[in-house]
């Protein structure tokens, strides 16, 4: 069964029971990815490790502009 078929079945069942319909597949994917990245940064802060992510590339780019390659 594909994701779309499962979604349609869940929507049908929700309507039959009078429940709110579930969100469409992929609706909250970006939000989930952002929350995962935030959680990883939080865990890194708790274990006193430097957080990796967006700032790392910016710092390297700024240093490369200042000092050249």
N, C-alpha and C positions, 0 to 999 in steps of 0.2 A: 504494500500500500504506500503510495507516495504521500508527501507532506500535504499536498493540496487535497487529496482525497480524505486524509485524516481530518484536516481542517473542516471540510464540508460535512463530514459525519459528525464532528463535534458541534458544529453550528446547528445542524439538524436536531441533535439530541438536546441542545440547550434550549432551542425554541419549543420543543415538545414539553420540556419540564418547566418552562417559564423563566429559565436562568438567563443572565446576560451572555451575549455571544463572546467567544474567546477572541483575542486579538489575531489578526491575520499573520501568517508566517513571515518572519523577517521584520516585523514592525519595531521590535525593541532590540534588534541586534547591535546597533551602534551604542545604545545606552548600556547594554551588557558589557561590551568591550571596554567602554570608558570606566565602568565600575570595576572591572577586573584590573585594569591598569592602576586605578586609584588604590585598590586593595594591595596590589604588589608594592606600590610605593609606601603604603602604610606599614606593611610587614617589614620592608627594608629599613624603615625608620625605627621600628621596634628592636630590630636586631643590630642596629647601629652600623648598617652597611650603606654605602652611598646609593642613592636611588638612580636607576638608569632610566633613560627615557628621552623626552624631547630636548631637555636642556643640554644634554651631552653633545648633540650634534651642533647646537648653536655655539657652544663654547669652542669646540674644535674649529668651526668655520670662522669665528672671530679671531682666534689665535692665528689661523692660517692667513687671514687678511693682514694682520699686524706684522707677522714675521715672515710671511711668504713661505714658499715650500722649498 
